[in-house]
Amino acid sequence: MKKKYENLVKKITKKHPEREKFFLSGSSKEVKRIYTNEDISKIDYNSEIGYPGMYPYTRGIQPTMYRGRLWTMRQYAGFGTAEESNKRYKYLLSQGQTGLSVAFDLCTQLGYDSDHSMSRGEVGKVGVAIDSLADMEILFDGIPLDKVSTSMTINAPAAIILAMYIAVAEKQNVSKNRLKGTIQNDILKEYIARGTYIFPPKPSMKLITDVFKYCSENIPNWNTISVSGYHIREAGSTATQEIAFTLADGIAYVEAAIKSGLDVDDFAPRLSFFFNAHNDILEEVGKFRAARRLWAKIMKERFKAKNPKSQMLRFHTQTGGSTLTAQQPDNNIVRVAIQTLAAILGGTQSLHTNSRDEALALPSEDSVRIALRTQQIVAYESGIANTIDPLAGSYFIENITNQLENEAEKIINQIDEMGGMIEAIEKGFVQKQIQESAYKYQKQIEKNEKIIVGVNKFVSKENQLKNLLKVDKKVEKLQIEKLQKVKKERSKNDVKKYLEKIRVVSKTSENLIPIFIDAVKSYVTLGEICDVLRQEFGEHRDEISF
């Protein structure tokens, strides 16, 4: 039969040649014309594919997946002041969103108060400005924290923001054991791909493991980290590199936690991950399945985790921001729908869908609604949530899942040989690999080897979208006035006392989280705490690698 098919192909391609000499995946891997049982003949179903909810979790981490409960629908949102962002959150919840996802402005991410000289011109621009507990109180005003799951994209000052969230919950009379959500808290990817770091790696890892320990003892339902491959992919990595570098970061965090004295099964069940979804549906589905299987093996074999929950790779997905175009922005609605399918077919636990106008501005309400409706249509109308891992058994899917897993494992082994992820970052290995992939991809677009509709093919003149969201320049002035009012009304003695206590404890192995909670309750600001830590920990300076 195979020979007969090959002869048929020769006959047809003489008259009608195939469109390309080589067909490539989104990560520029060659895709064969056809895949058969020969491509998966070495795969053992029970040990490598198996059943959902069972090791190695290739087909999903829950036995019934979306038949039991749909993924959490989050829309990453936050801009301007806490008041404006609070209104957006309430609007999204009224439209059927099932979880909150907080975007912080650049000043907050870098540990500067809004009145700092480094914050000038950036307050409230790419997220909400949070200077003190007063802002967090406004941000979640009227939103019961025991009824929503909140994800917060914050890294270098994550422990301080978490302390504020805990303090708001206390003011709402919500006990810590009823809080659900995720703090991103992933500093390694900041050194690799994003750049919003403050402190050097060693003290940064101490803050992260302090969060692990505190939450394992006090907030059992809180995800203490979201190890992020999203930004690694946004920086230009391939799908294989996204898996490898993300899981290598995860390994570094697990090692640091164990070194600090924690038992792996005390904290690993609350680790979570954050991946990107790009346009090549089949490669992306294979990526999610490969990552899940590889992490299960790492936790079981390398770290000897006994608790099945420690072996499960739970992940949030966001559709690919770097795939969106300023040209013909309505095309982005289609791209996001494709990426949504990839994430759901891949078994994500929660999902953010980007808006059509995000290559131009922060998303407008109309665009956010379309993005949320995209998830809802897939959930309730497409039928793909009715059965688990519906592409399993496909010759191509199983082949590419294996291929991605094997390639990612080789990269992780390379990193191990260098001494681990921190050493690989300090040597510039990871950054260089991503830069080379990004450069290669850009050259392919410029040479028309990769087609981007509306950019290098099917180009047309079109009217730009109207009613783009713009952050009012008055936001900075208003935020500084609010901050000055807080500083005027609080107890100066308490501020001085807690800042000195933070300074003293930062030199020890004592957990900083309880002190942060006490400090923020007295309205010590994010910037003031970070300034003390800058003095004690120092600041990281990146060594650029080309």
C-alpha positions, 0 to 999 in steps of 0.5 A, spaced: 500 500 500 505 504 501 509 503 495 502 504 491 501 511 494 508 513 493 507 512 485 500 515 486 504 521 489 509 521 483 504 521 478 500 527 481 506 531 483 508 531 475 502 535 473 501 539 480 507 540 484 506 541 491 506 548 493 513 548 497 519 544 496 519 543 504 513 544 509 515 547 515 512 548 522 511 554 526 518 553 529 521 551 522 521 544 523 520 540 517 513 537 516 513 530 512 507 529 507 504 524 511 505 520 517 503 513 518 503 508 524 510 507 522 512 514 525 509 512 532 511 504 532 515 505 538 510 508 542 507 504 548 500 507 549 500 505 557 507 508 559 507 514 554 500 516 552 496 513 557 489 516 560 488 523 563 489 524 570 494 518 570 501 518 570 505 521 565 499 526 564 500 526 557 493 527 555 491 531 561 491 532 569 484 531 570 480 524 569 474 528 566 478 534 564 473 539 561 467 534 562 467 536 569 469 543 569 471 548 563 478 552 564 478 558 567 477 564 563 481 570 565 482 576 561 489 580 563 487 587 565 489 593 568 491 600 566 491 607 569 489 607 576 486 602 581 479 605 580 479 605 573 481 597 573 476 596 578 471 598 573 474 593 568 474 587 572 467 588 574 465 589 567 469 583 565 466 579 571 459 581 569 460 578 562 462 571 564 469 571 566 471 566 571 477 569 574 481 575 574 488 577 571 492 583 574 496 587 570 501 592 573 504 598 570 512 598 569 513 602 575 510 597 580 513 591 576 520 595 577 519 596 585 518 604 584 513 608 587 509 613 582 512 619 585 519 616 584 523 620 578 524 613 574 516 612 574 516 619 570 511 618 564 510 610 565 505 611 571 499 607 569 501 606 562 501 598 561 498 596 567 495 599 574 499 603 578 500 600 585 504 604 591 500 602 597 495 597 600 490 603 599 491 602 592 490 594 593 483 596 597 481 600 591 483 595 586 478 589 589 473 594 592 466 590 591 470 584 589 469 578 594 476 575 594 473 568 597 469 568 590 474 569 585 481 566 583 486 572 582 492 571 577 497 577 578 503 578 573 508 580 578 515 578 579 521 582 582 516 585 588 511 579 588 512 577 595 510 584 597 504 584 592 502 578 595 502 581 602 498 586 600 493 581 597 493 578 604 492 584 607 486 586 603 483 579 604 483 580 612 480 587 611 474 583 607 474 578 613 476 572 608 481 567 611 487 565 608 485 558 607 479 561 602 484 565 597 485 562 590 489 564 585 496 565 582 502 570 583 507 569 577 513 570 582 518 567 576 524 572 576 529 567 572 525 568 565 526 576 567 533 575 566 532 571 560 527 575 556 523 580 559 527 585 563 523 587 569 528 584 575 530 588 581 535 584 585 541 579 583 539 572 582 541 569 589 536 574 593 531 573 588 531 566 589 530 567 597 524 571 596 521 566 591 522 560 596 520 565 602 513 565 598 513 557 597 514 556 605 509 561 607 504 559 602 505 552 604 503 553 611 498 558 610 495 559 603 494 552 601 490 553 595 494 559 592 499 557 586 506 560 589 509 561 582 507 561 575 513 559 571 513 562 565 514 560 558 510 565 555 515 571 555 520 566 552 516 565 546 514 572 545 522 574 545 523 569 539 524 562 542 521 556 538 516 551 541 522 546 543 526 552 547 519 554 550 518 547 553 526 546 555 527 553 558 521 553 562 522 547 565 529 548 566 527 554 570 522 550 574 527 545 576 531 551 578 526 553 583 525 546 585 532 545 587 532 552 591 526 550 595 529 543 597 535 547 598 532 551 603 529 545 607 522 544 604 520 537 602 518 537 595 511 534 596 510 540 601 510 545 595 510 542 588 503 541 588 502 548 588 507 550 582 504 552 576 506 554 569 504 559 563 505 558 556 504 561 549 499 559 544 501 560 537 498 559 530 501 552 528 495 548 532 498 541 531 505 543 533 502 547 539 498 541 541 504 537 541 508 542 545 503 542 551 502 534 551 510 534 551 511 539 556 506 535 561 509 528 560 516 531 561 515 535 567 511 528 570 518 524 569 522 530 572 518 530 578 518 523 579 525 521 577 529 527 578 526 529 585 522 523 587 516 526 588 511 521 591 504 526 591 501 525 584 499 532 584 507 534 585 508 531 578 502 534 574 504 540 570 498 545 571 498 551 566 495 557 564 495 559 557 495 566 553 494 567 546 501 569 542 501 577 543 507 577 538 503 574 533 498 580 532 499 585 527 498 592 527 496 591 519 489 589 518 487 588 526 481 585 525 485 579 522 487 578 529 480 575 531 482 569 527 489 568 529 486 568 537 481 563 535 486 559 532 490 559 538 484 558 543 483 552 539 490 550 540 490 551 548 484 547 549 486 541 545 492 541 549 489 541 555 490 548 559 487 549 565 486 557 564 486 561 558 487 569 556 485 571 549 488 577 547 484 582 543 485 585 536 487 592 538 493 590 542 498 591 537 496 598 537 494 600 544 491 597 551 485 593 549 478 597 549 472 594 552 469 592 545 475 588 543 476 585 550 469 582 549 470 579 543 476 576 546 472 573 551 466 571 547 471 567 543 473 563 549 465 562 550 464 560 543 469 555 543 467 552 550 459 552 548 459 551 541 465 548 538 464 541 541 472 540 542 470 540 550 466 534 550 471 529 549 478 529 552 485 530 548 481 528 542 487 529 537 491 523 541 492 517 537 494 521 531 500 519 527 502 526 527 500 529 534 504 523 537 510 523 533 511 531 534 509 530 541 515 525 542 519 529 537 518 536 542 519 532 548 526 529 546 529 535 543 527 539 549 530 534 554 536 534 550 537 542 551 535 541 559 541 536 559 545 541 556 543 546 561 545 541 567 552 540 564 553 547 565 551 547 572 543 549 572 539 554 569 542 560 573 549 558 570 546 558 563 543 565 564 549 568 567 553 565 561 548 568 556 547 561 553 539 561 554 539 569 551 543 567 545 539 561 543 533 565 543 536 571 539 538 566 534 531 563 533 528 570 533 533 573 528 532 567 523 524 567 524 524 575 522 529 573 516 524 568 514 518 573 514 523 578 510 524 573 505 517 571 504 519 564 507 513 565 512 507 568 510 504 573 515 497 575 512 496 583 511 504 584 512 508 580 507 502 578 503 495 580 501 497 587 503 491 592 503 490 599 505 485 599 511 482 604 516 485 604 523 481 602 528 477 607 532 476 608 539 483 605 541 484 606 549 489 611 551 491 612 558 490 619 560 496 623 562 492 626 568 493 619 571 500 620 574 498 626 577 492 623 580 496 617 583 502 621 586 496 626 589 493 619 592 500 617 594 502 623 598 495 623 602 497 616 604 504 618 606 501 624 610 496 620 614 500 614 616 504 613 622 511 615 621 514 611 627 510 605 624 513 606 617 520 607 620 520 601 625 517 596 619 523 598 614 528 597 619 525 590 621 525 588 614 533 591 613 535 586 619 531 580 617 533 581 610 540 579 612 538 573 615 534 566 613 528 568 616 522 568 612 520 575 610 513 574 608 510 575 615 514 582 616 511 584 609 504 583 611 505 587 617 509 593 614 503 594 608 498 594 613 501 600 616 501 603 609 509 602 608 509 603 600 512 598 595 517 602 593 520 604 600 520 596 601 524 595 595 529 601 596 531 597 603 532 591 599 536 594 594 540 597 599 541 590 602 541 585 596 544 590 591 541 591 584 542 586 578 545 589 572 544 585 565 550 583 561 548 583 554 549 577 550 550 578 542 
